[in-house]
Amino acid sequence: MAALAAVLLAPAGAQATPAGAQATPAGAQATPPGSQAARAKESRPVYSYENAIREAVWVDTGLDTDGDGRGDRVAVDIVRPREPAQQGRKIPVIMDASPYYSCCGRGNESQLKTYDANGDVVQMPLFYDNYFVPRGYAFVGVDLAGTNRSDGCVDVGGPSDVLSAKAVVDWLNGRARAYTTRTGGTRATAGWTNGRTGMIGKSWDGTIANGVAATGVEGLRTIVPISAISSWYDYYFAKGAPLYDGGPADLADAVESPDAQAHCAAEQQKIVAGSPRSGDWTKLWNDRDYVLRADKVKASVFVVHGMQDLNVRTKNFGQWWDALAANGVERKIWLSQTGHVDPFDYRRADWVPVLHQWFDHYLLGYDNGIERRPMADIERHPDQWTTDRVWPPSGTAAATVHPVNGAVPGVGALSLGRAPAASTATFTDNPALDETSWAADIDKSTPDKAGFTTKPLTKDLRVSGSSKVTVTATPSTSSAHLSAVLVDLGPDTIRNYAGAGEGILTGTDRTCWGASTTGDSSCYLTTSADKTDVGSTVFSRGWADLGNYASDRKGVPLTPGKPYTITLDLAATDHVVPAGHRLALIVAGTDNGLIDPPASRPTLTLDLTRSGARVPFVGGAGAFARATAGTGVPGGAPSLVAPKGVPVPRMTQRLPGDVRH
């Protein structure tokens, strides 16, 4: 597991606000939410952050996961403006429920919660409280069960995680009990809030927002999941192929408090037993699949994800988005070129105002038009963004492209027409190689892959959404793992998503977003795009254990020499292959660094007549036909220089939410 990043705090006492922001006069009056005047305005920083109420309560989750005979209580740290309660007005809540507040830190600077002598929070990580509390919101930081100051046990996205956060939403809406101390009997009420709650968070935090929304809890008006998991099975496996060398019990061990580690051995063992390394589906995964419960979501959803996120891989946002769309959920999406990075660290000056408008609309009821603006923002090149009215764009339709052998063995073409009868391609799994090396050798006959490319495109070709690759493969051994990738072959400058910052560089200057106190600065280190020049870009990936050919949920041993047909689900993306570049499909074995190898090293023979990729092109099959029209060498003209790409980061077991910089 990667070492946890050290804590780097903002300088104490920094007092700054972004350009154009108003100072924060103590006791100032705000426009009441929902009033005629409010509908044409945005919330302004008119309340005192320095004099804000800082308090802690412990909410009873109704569970006893640590088996001590008492209901688990989760710690809830609150920062809220003092003036609204004095004026008899109730305010909404922005909540980040996290396991990281004491073990690992939040944000690019790995901030932890700090407390005063009374146990009230002094530093709340991230800018949310600094920025939104002066604007009439309460900010609530929840320690998930089993972490920091909470009771109970961590269960990695399961009922304890989700219900410990849901209980807080219930308490904010008068449906759950809370206490002023962890063990005492004095009740705490939330009479200061109107119950309207928005959840936000990156990675595990955003995952919990997804999970709570999927309970349909009343009072949760919106969620903003950033680089979040929608199904924990798909965090660890891809149709039986293991994506990491560990399981959820390792994550629980990494974030649990000392109290939890002393009392949660039985819960840990349940997690181990319920998540076998075979990759077979169990009840544990069912309990942690929020996509199955998307029909219960009542909150609006603002999805944010890096299209090169190889920690929480992008299948997680794609299937969640599709399920939300199928259930008519109001939604918005930002897709960047980064890896596992918060938008505050790659598009800060745009992100904060948009998030502000989003919360103003869904929590304060302001008619600011945010829901009528383009649904999608997509990063095309570093710091260059486009928008779409809906996503995927209108006119997007899946077309099946087929692999066809070329003149050079193992170097084929992609076309709309099927391969000739008895057409095959053969490769041997080489666990030492990865997608970057396959792409670099796309025009060479190598024993470790089967590669197929278009001719150089005559028009731009845009892929938007999730692809599927179906192959019929005959293995030489009783076990086999498969990888399929879509590649843009051609020179480009992209974010260096495999770098230490996963696409960003951290500077030395600071910008400030909200008000500050001596113990909680709103000023954060600036960032910029970490760019790299490449000759190829892998933009969508999928993996599978061939033993899962008959079922996504259970694998079986293979019979050597027998053909099997399986469909690999490629991760959601939005990528434009420009004119002059080529589109490639590569099918191979172990993608080193991204999946674990099988027990054997098989040779696989693909039946090309029964194989193909179903790809969502903007413009459908017609767009593909037009972009590939014209003369050219089948399989594309050989490159003079190997199309070098970004090296694959070695993804041994990591926390969903840690940083490597």
MARGU-476884 format. One record per residue (C-alpha): residue number from 1; residue in one letter; x, y, z. Coordinates in steps of 0.1 Angstrom, whole numbers. Layout:
% MARGU-476884
 seq type    px    py    pz
 NUM    A     X     Y     Z
...
//
This chain:
% MARGU-476884
 seq type    px    py    pz
   1    M     0     0     0
   2    A    13    34    -9
   3    A    25    55    21
   4    L     0    80    33
   5    A    10   116    24
   6    A    23   138    51
   7    V     1   167    63
   8    L     9   201    49
   9    L   -13   228    65
  10    A   -20   263    53
  11    P    -3   290    72
  12    A   -21   299   104
  13    G   -41   331   104
  14    A   -42   337    67
  15    Q   -70   362    61
  16    A   -79   364    25
  17    T  -109   361     2
  18    P  -110   356   -36
  19    A  -111   386   -58
  20    G  -145   402   -58
  21    A  -157   386   -26
  22    Q  -171   408     2
  23    A  -157   410    36
  24    T  -176   392    64
  25    P  -193   417    88
  26    A  -204   401   120
  27    G  -241   401   125
  28    A  -250   411    89
  29    Q  -284   402    75
  30    A  -288   378    46
  31    T  -316   376    21
  32    P  -340   349    32
  33    P  -338   318    10
  34    G  -367   315   -14
  35    S  -377   352   -12
  36    Q  -384   371   -44
  37    A  -351   389   -41
  38    A  -332   357   -35
  39    R  -344   342   -68
  40    A  -323   365   -88
  41    K  -292   366   -66
  42    E  -265   343   -52
  43    S  -258   338   -15
  44    R  -232   363    -3
  45    P  -206   361    25
  46    V  -225   382    50
  47    Y  -220   361    81
  48    S  -190   359   104
  49    Y  -168   329   100
  50    E  -147   338   130
  51    N  -177   339   153
  52    A  -193   308   138
  53    I  -207   282   162
  54    R  -184   252   163
  55    E  -199   222   181
  56    A  -199   184   181
  57    V  -227   159   185
  58    W  -229   121   184
  59    V  -257   106   163
  60    D  -271    72   172
  61    T  -270    50   140
  62    G  -293    23   154
  63    L  -266    -3   149
  64    D  -242   -20   173
  65    T  -215   -32   150
  66    D  -188   -33   176
  67    G  -209   -55   199
  68    D  -205   -35   231
  69    G  -242   -36   238
  70    R  -247     1   230
  71    G  -259    17   199
  72    D  -231    30   177
  73    R  -227    68   178
  74    V  -210    87   150
  75    A  -192   120   157
  76    V  -206   150   138
  77    D  -185   181   138
  78    I  -205   212   129
  79    V  -195   247   118
  80    R  -225   271   113
  81    P  -231   308   112
  82    R  -243   322   145
  83    E  -265   350   131
  84    P  -294   330   114
  85    A  -304   312   146
  86    Q  -304   346   164
  87    Q  -327   359   137
  88    G  -350   328   140
  89    R  -341   314   105
  90    K  -331   279    96
  91    I  -303   271    72
  92    P  -293   241    50
  93    V  -264   218    54
  94    I  -234   207    33
  95    M  -220   174    45
  96    D  -188   155    39
  97    A  -189   120    56
  98    S  -154   106    55
  99    P  -132    79    71
 100    Y  -101   100    65
 101    Y  -104   129    90
 102    S   -78   115   114
 103    C   -59    88    96
 104    C   -51   101    61
 105    G   -63   136    55
 106    R   -83   153    29
 107    G   -73   173    -2
 108    N   -41   180   -19
 109    E   -25   190    14
 110    S   -38   161    34
 111    Q   -55   181    60
 112    L   -68   165    92
 113    K   -94   177   117
 114    T   -80   195   146
 115    Y   -98   203   179
 116    D   -97   228   208
 117    A   -96   219   245
 118    N  -134   215   245
 119    G  -133   190   217
 120    D  -148   214   191
 121    V  -134   214   157
 122    V  -108   241   149
 123    Q   -96   231   115
 124    M  -121   215    92
 125    P  -103   201    62
 126    L  -110   216    27
 127    F  -125   250    18
 128    Y  -162   241    21
 129    D  -167   256    56
 130    N  -146   287    49
 131    Y  -165   295    18
 132    F  -201   284    25
 133    V  -206   291    62
 134    P  -203   329    56
 135    R  -229   324    28
 136    G  -255   310    51
 137    Y  -248   273    51
 138    A  -238   249    79
 139    F  -210   226    72
 140    V  -210   191    88
 141    G  -180   168    88
 142    V  -190   132    98
 143    D  -166   106   110
 144    L  -178    74    95
 145    A  -185    46   120
 146    G  -152    31   133
 147    T  -131    61   125
 148    N  -117    91   144
 149    R  -142    99   173
 150    S  -170    76   162
 151    D  -181    42   176
 152    G  -187    11   155
 153    C  -168    -7   128
 154    V  -158     2    93
 155    D  -174   -20    67
 156    V  -161    -4    35
 157    G  -192    10    18
 158    G  -216   -14    35
 159    P  -245    -9    58
 160    S  -224     5    87
 161    D  -207    31    64
 162    V  -238    42    46
 163    L  -262    41    76
 164    S  -238    60    98
 165    A  -240    89    73
 166    K  -277    84    66
 167    A  -284    87   103
 168    V  -270   122   103
 169    V  -293   132    75
 170    D  -322   117    96
 171    W  -311   136   126
 172    L  -309   169   107
 173    N  -345   162    97
 174    G  -357   153   132
 175    R  -359   115   127
 176    A  -328   103   147
 177    R  -313   109   181
 178    A  -281   127   189
 179    Y  -262   134   221
 180    T  -238   161   232
 181    T  -211   136   242
 182    R  -200   101   230
 183    T  -214    83   260
 184    G  -237   107   278
 185    G  -274   109   279
 186    T  -280   146   271
 187    R  -298   150   238
 188    A  -288   173   211
 189    T  -313   187   186
 190    A  -309   203   152
 191    G  -334   230   154
 192    W  -311   254   136
 193    T  -315   236   102
 194    N  -343   232    78
 195    G  -330   197    70
 196    R  -321   204    34
 197    T  -288   186    30
 198    G  -262   183     2
 199    M  -235   157     4
 200    I  -201   161   -12
 201    G  -168   143   -12
 202    K  -140   127   -32
 203    S  -134    90   -35
 204    W  -146    71    -4
 205    D  -164   102     8
 206    G  -182   106   -26
 207    T  -189    69   -25
 208    I  -208    73     7
 209    A  -228   101    -9
 210    N  -238    77   -36
 211    G  -248    51   -11
 212    V  -268    74    11
 213    A  -286    88   -20
 214    A  -295    52   -30
 215    T  -314    48     3
 216    G  -338    75    -9
 217    V  -335    93    25
 218    E  -358   123    28
 219    G  -340   156    32
 220    L  -310   148    10
 221    R  -315   172   -19
 222    T  -283   168   -38
 223    I  -250   150   -39
 224    V  -216   158   -55
 225    P  -197   126   -58
 226    I  -161   132   -70
 227    S  -141   102   -83
 228    A  -166    80   -64
 229    I  -173    43   -64
 230    S  -208    31   -74
 231    S  -202    -6   -69
 232    W  -174   -19   -46
 233    Y  -172   -51   -66
 234    D  -161   -29   -96
 235    Y  -135   -13   -75
 236    Y  -118   -46   -68
 237    F  -127   -68   -98
 238    A  -137   -67  -135
 239    K  -157   -98  -143
 240    G  -136  -119  -120
 241    A  -103  -104  -129
 242    P   -86   -89   -98
 243    L   -78   -52  -101
 244    Y   -58   -51   -68
 245    D   -38   -75   -47
 246    G   -59   -69   -16
 247    G   -95   -66    -5
 248    P  -118   -44    15
 249    A  -106   -57    49
 250    D   -72   -40    41
 251    L   -90    -7    37
 252    A  -109   -11    69
 253    D   -77   -18    87
 254    A   -61    13    73
 255    V   -87    38    84
 256    E  -101    23   117
 257    S   -95    41   149
 258    P   -76    23   177
 259    D  -109    17   195
 260    A  -124     0   164
 261    Q   -93   -21   158
 262    A   -96   -33   194
 263    H  -133   -43   190
 264    C  -140   -51   154
 265    A  -121   -83   147
 266    A  -154  -101   141
 267    E  -166   -75   116
 268    Q  -132   -77    99
 269    Q  -135  -114    95
 270    K  -170  -111    80
 271    I  -155   -87    54
 272    V  -127  -112    46
 273    A  -151  -141    43
 274    G  -175  -121    21
 275    S  -149  -109    -4
 276    P  -132  -140   -17
 277    R  -102  -134   -40
 278    S  -118  -157   -66
 279    G  -137  -127   -78
 280    D  -171  -144   -73
 281    W  -201  -123   -65
 282    T  -213  -125   -29
 283    K  -239  -109    -7
 284    L  -212   -85     5
 285    W  -209   -71   -30
 286    N  -246   -69   -34
 287    D  -249   -48    -2
 288    R  -222   -24   -17
 289    D  -237   -20   -52
 290    Y  -255    13   -53
 291    V  -263    10   -90
 292    L  -289   -17   -80
 293    R  -307     9   -59
 294    A  -305    39   -83
 295    D  -343    38   -86
 296    K  -345    51   -50
 297    V  -324    82   -57
 298    K  -343   114   -51
 299    A  -314   138   -49
 300    S  -299   156   -79
 301    V  -264   144   -87
 302    F  -233   163   -99
 303    V  -208   137  -110
 304    V  -171   146  -113
 305    H  -145   121  -125
 306    G  -111   119  -141
 307    M  -112   100  -173
 308    Q   -77    86  -165
 309    D   -86    76  -129
 310    L   -69    43  -124
 311    N   -78    42   -87
 312    V  -115    45   -89
 313    R  -118    34  -125
 314    T  -143    51  -147
 315    K  -167    22  -151
 316    N  -179    34  -117
 317    F  -192    67  -129
 318    G  -204    53  -162
 319    Q  -227    27  -149
 320    W  -240    51  -121
 321    W  -247    78  -147
 322    D  -266    54  -169
 323    A  -287    42  -140
 324    L  -295    77  -129
 325    A  -305    86  -165
 326    A  -327    56  -167
 327    N  -345    67  -135
 328    G  -349   103  -146
 329    V  -325   118  -119
 330    E  -316   154  -125
 331    R  -278   154  -131
 332    K  -247   172  -143
 333    I  -212   159  -151
 334    W  -176   171  -153
 335    L  -150   148  -169
 336    S  -113   158  -168
 337    Q   -81   143  -183
 338    T   -67   138  -148
 339    G   -64   107  -127
 340    H   -78   106   -91
 341    V   -79   144   -86
 342    D  -104   169   -71
 343    P  -116   196   -95
 344    F  -105   222   -68
 345    D   -69   211   -79
 346    Y   -73   212  -117
 347    R  -100   239  -124
 348    R  -103   258   -92
 349    A  -114   292  -105
 350    D  -143   277  -124
 351    W  -152   249   -99
 352    V  -159   270   -69
 353    P  -184   293   -86
 354    V  -202   264  -103
 355    L  -204   245   -70
 356    H  -217   276   -53
 357    Q  -245   280   -79
 358    W  -253   243   -76
 359    F  -258   244   -38
 360    D  -276   278   -40
 361    H  -301   262   -64
 362    Y  -307   229   -47
 363    L  -303   239   -11
 364    L  -314   275   -10
 365    G  -339   274   -38
 366    Y  -323   302   -59
 367    D  -334   304   -95
 368    N  -300   309  -109
 369    G  -304   287  -140
 370    I  -277   262  -131
 371    E  -300   233  -140
 372    R  -306   247  -175
 373    R  -270   251  -184
 374    P  -250   225  -204
 375    M  -251   192  -187
 376    A  -215   182  -194
 377    D  -181   198  -192
 378    I  -153   177  -209
 379    E  -116   185  -208
 380    R  -102   179  -243
 381    H   -66   191  -237
 382    P   -50   203  -205
 383    D   -71   233  -193
 384    Q   -92   233  -226
 385    W  -128   224  -220
 386    T  -159   219  -241
 387    T  -196   216  -231
 388    D  -225   195  -242
 389    R  -262   203  -237
 390    V  -268   166  -228
 391    W  -243   137  -222
 392    P  -237   115  -240
 393    P  -245   140  -268
 394    S  -276   137  -290
 395    G  -269   115  -320
 396    T  -246    91  -300
 397    A  -252    56  -311
 398    A  -233    23  -306
 399    A  -218     8  -338
 400    T  -200   -26  -339
 401    V  -165   -25  -355
 402    H  -148   -58  -363
 403    P  -112   -69  -362
 404    V   -98   -81  -395
 405    N   -64   -96  -401
 406    G   -39   -76  -422
 407    A    -9   -86  -443
 408    V    13   -87  -412
 409    P     4  -114  -387
 410    G   -10   -99  -355
 411    V   -14   -65  -372
 412    G   -50   -61  -384
 413    A   -76   -35  -393
 414    L  -108   -23  -378
 415    S  -139   -20  -400
 416    L  -177   -22  -400
 417    G  -175   -54  -420
 418    R  -170   -88  -404
 419    A  -138  -108  -407
 420    P  -136  -135  -433
 421    A  -144  -171  -423
 422    A  -117  -190  -404
 423    S   -99  -158  -395
 424    T   -80  -159  -362
 425    A   -54  -141  -342
 426    T   -32  -156  -315
 427    F   -13  -141  -286
 428    T     4  -154  -254
 429    D    -2  -137  -220
 430    N    30  -119  -209
 431    P    23  -105  -174
 432    A    54   -83  -177
 433    L    39   -61  -204
 434    D    11   -35  -203
 435    E   -11   -14  -225
 436    T    16    12  -231
 437    S    40   -14  -246
 438    W    12   -30  -266
 439    A     3     4  -282
 440    A    40    12  -288
 441    D    43   -20  -309
 442    I     9   -16  -326
 443    D    24   -19  -361
 444    K    47   -48  -353
 445    S    39   -85  -351
 446    T    45   -93  -314
 447    P    35  -125  -296
 448    D    18  -108  -266
 449    K   -12   -90  -283
 450    A   -36   -88  -311
 451    G   -39   -52  -325
 452    F   -63   -37  -350
 453    T   -63    -2  -363
 454    T   -82    20  -387
 455    K   -65    39  -415
 456    P   -56    75  -406
 457    L   -90    92  -401
 458    T  -102   118  -425
 459    K  -125   134  -400
 460    D  -126   137  -362
 461    L  -142   107  -345
 462    R  -157   111  -310
 463    V  -164    82  -286
 464    S  -188    91  -258
 465    G  -199    66  -232
 466    S  -192    30  -224
 467    S  -180     4  -250
 468    K  -182   -33  -250
 469    V  -157   -58  -266
 470    T  -169   -93  -273
 471    V  -143  -120  -281
 472    T  -144  -157  -287
 473    A  -112  -170  -273
 474    T   -97  -205  -271
 475    P   -72  -209  -242
 476    S   -43  -233  -239
 477    T   -46  -236  -201
 478    S   -74  -238  -175
 479    S   -72  -201  -166
 480    A   -69  -168  -185
 481    H   -73  -131  -180
 482    L   -82  -108  -209
 483    S   -77   -70  -214
 484    A   -91   -48  -242
 485    V   -82   -12  -247
 486    L   -91    15  -272
 487    V   -62    37  -283
 488    D   -58    70  -301
 489    L   -27    66  -322
 490    G   -12   100  -329
 491    P     8   128  -312
 492    D    -8   148  -285
 493    T    -1   168  -254
 494    I   -22   154  -225
 495    R   -22   156  -187
 496    N     5   133  -172
 497    Y   -20   111  -153
 498    A     6    86  -143
 499    G    28   113  -127
 500    A    30   119   -90
 501    G     1   143   -90
 502    E   -20   123  -115
 503    G   -21   153  -139
 504    I   -14   182  -116
 505    L    17   200  -103
 506    T    15   217   -69
 507    G    30   252   -67
 508    T    42   274   -38
 509    D    17   303   -40
 510    R   -17   302   -24
 511    T   -52   313   -34
 512    C   -79   319    -8
 513    W  -115   307   -10
 514    G  -135   321    18
 515    A  -128   335    53
 516    S  -100   323    76
 517    T   -93   320   113
 518    T   -61   315   131
 519    G   -66   277   131
 520    D   -83   273    98
 521    S   -70   290    67
 522    S   -90   292    35
 523    C   -57   296    14
 524    Y   -45   266    -6
 525    L   -14   259   -27
 526    T   -19   266   -63
 527    T   -18   239   -89
 528    S   -12   237  -126
 529    A   -15   211  -153
 530    D    13   185  -155
 531    K    16   179  -192
 532    T    34   153  -213
 533    D    38   147  -250
 534    V    27   113  -263
 535    G    24    94  -295
 536    S    -6    74  -283
 537    T   -33    76  -257
 538    V   -52    47  -242
 539    F   -86    62  -235
 540    S  -108    33  -225
 541    R  -100    -1  -209
 542    G  -118   -33  -198
 543    W  -107   -66  -183
 544    A  -122  -100  -175
 545    D  -114  -135  -163
 546    L  -123  -158  -192
 547    G  -136  -182  -166
 548    N  -165  -158  -161
 549    Y  -177  -164  -197
 550    A  -211  -178  -186
 551    S  -217  -154  -156
 552    D  -205  -120  -145
 553    R  -208  -133  -110
 554    K  -191  -166  -109
 555    G  -160  -180  -126
 556    V  -152  -216  -135
 557    P  -121  -235  -147
 558    L  -116  -235  -184
 559    T  -111  -265  -207
 560    P   -79  -261  -227
 561    G   -87  -261  -264
 562    K  -124  -252  -260
 563    P  -136  -218  -273
 564    Y  -154  -194  -250
 565    T  -172  -162  -257
 566    I  -171  -133  -232
 567    T  -179   -96  -233
 568    L  -156   -71  -216
 569    D  -171   -39  -203
 570    L  -149   -10  -213
 571    A  -148    20  -190
 572    A  -168    51  -198
 573    T  -150    80  -215
 574    D  -154   109  -238
 575    H  -126   112  -263
 576    V  -121   127  -298
 577    V   -97   108  -321
 578    P   -87   137  -344
 579    A   -84   135  -382
 580    G   -50   121  -391
 581    H   -48    98  -361
 582    R   -59    62  -360
 583    L   -83    44  -337
 584    A   -70    11  -324
 585    L   -84   -19  -305
 586    I   -59   -41  -287
 587    V   -68   -74  -271
 588    A   -43   -91  -249
 589    G   -38  -109  -216
 590    T   -26   -93  -183
 591    D   -24   -55  -183
 592    N     6   -52  -160
 593    G    -1   -28  -131
 594    L   -38   -27  -137
 595    I   -49   -63  -132
 596    D   -33   -93  -115
 597    P   -22  -123  -138
 598    P   -39  -156  -139
 599    A   -25  -188  -123
 600    S   -12  -199  -157
 601    R     3  -182  -188
 602    P   -21  -191  -216
 603    T   -19  -188  -253
 604    L   -52  -176  -266
 605    T   -66  -178  -301
 606    L   -93  -153  -311
 607    D  -120  -162  -336
 608    L  -123  -129  -353
 609    T  -155  -138  -370
 610    R  -171  -140  -336
 611    S  -154  -109  -321
 612    G  -160   -72  -322
 613    A  -162   -39  -303
 614    R  -195   -21  -298
 615    V  -185    16  -295
 616    P  -207    46  -288
 617    F  -197    70  -316
 618    V  -212   105  -318
 619    G  -230   101  -351
 620    G  -231    63  -349
 621    A  -219    40  -376
 622    G  -222    67  -402
 623    A  -196    88  -383
 624    F  -172    59  -382
 625    A  -177    52  -420
 626    R  -171    88  -429
 627    A  -140    91  -407
 628    T  -125    60  -422
 629    A  -134    67  -458
 630    G  -106    71  -483
 631    T   -75    53  -494
 632    G   -49    38  -471
 633    V   -30     7  -461
 634    P   -52   -18  -443
 635    G   -43   -16  -407
 636    G   -29    19  -411
 637    A     5    30  -424
 638    P    33    17  -402
 639    S    46    44  -378
 640    L    81    57  -383
 641    V    84    62  -346
 642    A    68    39  -319
 643    P    37    57  -305
 644    K    50    61  -270
 645    G    23    66  -244
 646    V    20    73  -206
 647    P    36    45  -185
 648    V    10    25  -165
 649    P    12    34  -128
 650    R    17     4  -106
 651    M   -16     1   -89
 652    T    -9   -21   -59
 653    Q   -35   -18   -31
 654    R   -43    18   -25
 655    L   -68    38    -5
 656    P   -97    52   -26
 657    G   -89    88   -18
 658    D   -52    89    -9
 659    V   -27   110   -28
 660    R     7   101   -42
 661    H    22   136   -42
//
